[in-house]
Amino acid sequence: MVTSIVLIRTERGRTEETAESLLAISAVSEVYSVTGEYDLVAIVRVRKYEDMADVVPGKVARTPGVAGTHTLMAFQHYSRHDLEAAWGLGLET
């Protein structure tokens, strides 16, 4: 699975409706409203790296209300669950 984090600026007053529209894209698994330079953060997951070009510039960036995007491609995945499993090997609870 290939994951990207898409930082999104929305048109003024359209953040909530834009977030809802982004969720209609099957590759978008989560959308967060955030503070700071960007208005939304979308998590995009696809099976192949090549599919990302269809989703981010082809669908996310063309979603009504999206004024601009900045995409971060993920190289590694870390989670609390992974770390607990790794460090807990051999320990009984």
C-alpha positions in Angstrom: 0.0 0.0 0.0 1.3 3.5 -0.9 0.4 6.3 1.3 0.6 10.1 0.8 -0.3 13.0 3.1 -1.9 15.8 1.1 -1.9 19.3 2.7 -4.8 21.3 1.2 -5.7 24.9 1.1 -9.4 25.5 0.5 -11.3 28.5 -0.8 -12.6 30.8 1.9 -15.6 29.4 3.7 -15.6 26.0 1.9 -13.5 23.9 4.2 -16.3 21.7 5.5 -17.9 21.0 2.2 -14.5 20.4 0.6 -13.7 17.8 3.3 -16.9 16.0 2.7 -16.3 16.0 -1.1 -12.8 14.6 -0.6 -14.2 11.7 1.4 -16.2 10.6 -1.7 -12.9 9.7 -3.4 -12.3 6.1 -2.6 -8.5 6.4 -2.2 -9.0 9.1 0.5 -9.2 7.3 3.8 -9.2 10.2 6.2 -9.5 14.0 6.1 -8.6 16.3 9.0 -9.3 20.0 9.5 -6.1 21.6 10.9 -4.7 24.9 12.0 -1.8 26.7 10.3 -0.9 27.3 6.7 -3.2 24.6 5.4 -6.9 24.0 6.0 -7.2 20.2 5.5 -5.0 17.2 5.6 -6.0 14.2 3.6 -4.6 10.7 3.9 -4.5 9.0 0.5 -3.8 5.3 0.1 -3.4 3.4 -3.2 -2.1 0.0 -4.2 0.6 1.2 -6.7 2.8 4.3 -6.7 1.6 5.0 -10.3 -2.0 5.2 -9.1 -1.2 8.3 -7.0 -1.0 10.5 -10.1 -4.6 9.7 -10.9 -5.8 10.4 -7.4 -3.9 13.5 -6.2 -3.7 15.8 -9.2 -6.5 14.0 -11.0 -9.1 13.9 -8.3 -8.0 15.6 -5.0 -6.7 18.8 -6.6 -9.7 19.1 -8.9 -12.2 18.8 -6.1 -14.5 21.9 -5.9 -13.2 24.1 -3.1 -9.6 23.0 -3.3 -7.4 26.1 -3.9 -4.0 24.3 -3.7 -2.2 21.1 -2.5 1.2 20.0 -1.3 1.8 16.3 -1.3 4.1 14.3 1.0 4.8 10.7 0.0 5.3 8.3 2.9 8.4 6.1 2.9 7.9 4.3 6.2 5.0 3.5 8.4 5.3 3.6 12.2 2.4 3.2 14.6 2.0 2.6 18.3 0.7 -0.9 17.6 3.7 -1.8 15.6 6.1 -0.6 18.4 4.2 -2.3 21.2 4.3 -5.6 19.3 8.1 -5.3 18.6 9.1 -4.3 22.1 6.7 -6.7 23.8 8.1 -9.8 22.2 8.6 -12.5 24.9 6.8 -10.5 27.6 3.7 -11.9 29.2 1.0 -9.5 30.3 
